[in-house]
Amino acid sequence: MNTLTIDDIQNSAELDHQEMTKIQGGRMKLPGQHIGSILTSADGDPVGVYVDGVLQNSITDGFYHG
């Protein structure tokens, strides 16, 4: 078994709590935006989720309304 030790790469910058709360899922949160696990397009618009041809969430807000 080989071991690789890397010493010449800079340490990642640590974010403080204030900076971390601005980021969710790799995207910046916008004021007034719902916080949750909704699927969005690259533009941030909710994406409809279908299971067996049946819409499972609202394409208006991205949340399940069953």
N, C-alpha and C positions, 0 to 999 in steps of 0.2 A: 504494500500500500504506500502510495506517495503522498507527501504532505506539501502543500503550497502555502507559503507565507508571503503575504503582500504587505510591504511596508511603505511603498512610495505613493500610495493613494491617500488623498486628504480625507479626514473624517467627515462624515456628513454633518451638516449644520443642524443643531437641535432647535426645534420650534418651541416657543413658549406657549402656554395654554391659550392666550389670546389669539395667536396666529393659527393655532390648530383648530379653534372653533370656527374660523372662517373657511376652512376647507372640509369638504365632505365628498368621499368617493372620487377624489382627484379633481373635483370641480369646485370653483368658488361658489359659495352660497350667495344668492341675491336677496336683498331685503324683501320681505313679504313672500318669499318662496316657501312652499311646503317642505318640511324635512321628513324624509321617509325613504323607503326603498322602492321607488317607482322607476320604471324603465323610461328612459328619455332618449330622444334622437340626439345627434351631434349638435343640433341647434337648441337643445334643452326642452323641446316639446314632448309631452307625454306620448308614449307609443301604445297602441292597442295590443293587448295580449289575448290570443285565441287558443283555446284548448278544444280539440275535436271539433273545430269550426264554430265554437261558441265564444263570444266575446266575454272575457273574464274581468276586465277593468274598464273604467271610463276613459275614453280618449280625450275627454275634456280636462280632467285633473289627474289621470293616471292611477287613481285608487280604485280598489274593488268595491262595488256597490251591489252586493248580492242579496 
